[in-house]
């Protein structure tokens, strides 16, 4: 079941991942062969088998919601790619 | 007693004894390790960042604490940290361009623990980008070379950590293991690597890849050192909700030189037709040694779902990764493309230019497996087969104290040999992945050098029974000489 070029572009869009023309062609081939390999799982009988999301016998871990001092503003903004005053600067999110 | 030379070749416990007796200072030890790095790392390339000034400062502080008779097993011991673990004030790249300039404002839990213990951090080690890879070649910066043969890979993703310990550039290192990333490079580089039970070590400050699989653990020159480092970094941490509230034993007490009374299982699915003869012979010899040490070895164990583990893993891990890596959008930290047409264009190009091929491939795979119409067929199906794999391990542990299996199907392969065939590269992890899927502890131990290249076995234990795993590994190690070999550099 090979992936189509449109499907590759659709997945990239969902993942907000820019791809070059070369990437699209290469991923179309490579992802198709990997997905093909996955087909073996279809033959495994999982009737009435519950899914495992993680292996610990833990559910709904709770802790007290104690207020703590946050990081200093400068510490957090030190890694900002673009900064304006005390804000992270980004391009307009909403259209005019 | 004369101080053994060279100092960089010491194990953690040997160095700790010399430090405690004041026969060596941490400053001398740290300088010896830094000199060794300068001597060999242009060939090995284990490090992404060296912290020489900080290391010398930490060594002086450790010497001060030792002078005040403070004791702790890692006081003054130089170690290296995989660059996927956050270190306050020291850049942490995950082997990726997208985090090239990222400086964490906090320490990971394991770094807090190591600092309390007084360790000396010599640097941050190279790795496959975001821990995705089995050779170290997916680092955005440079490959790392196997100390036993510089034309070969050291294994991955904890490539630099394994190569650094093997070549004497650190007395120990931390790595992370999502599908074999501690055990496989340890095996291919001829050192010990220990992945603890999922939940044993806090993941706070470990940059997330596959959150239900990731676990931090030690790479060391021997089993005793692995016990010492694990004791230091294990334990409950409320900042990781999957950190287990289970007591941490004194692991060194479980290190006894015999295996009497233990029943070990050997799963036959780990010895497929056409298996590498060097690996098979080394495994057979190792199993006979374990019998000589008093273990009962049962070669009739079967874990029939083992052949499905690879597919399960390459659905679950990329699915979790595609969600975890959504945070790299170029807004708050890291590489940011700013010249695009609009916000979305910038975000897509940030990720296009910031991530390497393997990371993109896995984001694509995971996004596909989680997308509308495919979730049930891929992600949910994989989670159900995950249950079957775990149940088979549980059943085997009903009548066996631990399981023994090969780590890597082959010794180290050549740099460049598998980079163009992702599926072939994924097959390097075929024996290590089931352990992560089931959340079990497993240690990789060297057991031979066919053709001059190291191979190893893994001991797989019951959940939170790291003590038995260490006992089996230690007894074998002490009965053999492999752990004393060092690469000719």
Interface residues (C-beta under 8 A of the other chain):
Chain A: X3 X7 X8 X11 X12 X14 X15 X16 X17 X18 X19 X20 X23 X27 X30 X31 X33 X34 X35 X37 X38 X40 X41 X42 X44 X46 X49 X50 X51 X52 X53 X54 X55 X56 X58 X61 X63 X71 X75 X76 X78 X79 X80 X81 X82 X88 X90 X91 X92 X93
Chain B: X101 X102 X103 X105 X106 X198 X199 X211 X212 X238 X241 X242 X244 X305 X307 X308 X310 X311 X312 X314 X315 X322 X326 X329 X330 X331 X332 X333 X334 X335 X336 X338 X340 X342 X343 X344 X346 X347 X348 X349 X351 X352 X353 X355 X360 X361 X363 X364 X365 X367 X368 X371 X377 X378 X380 X381 X382 X383 X384 X385 X386 X387 X388 X390 X422 X423 X426 X438 X439 X463
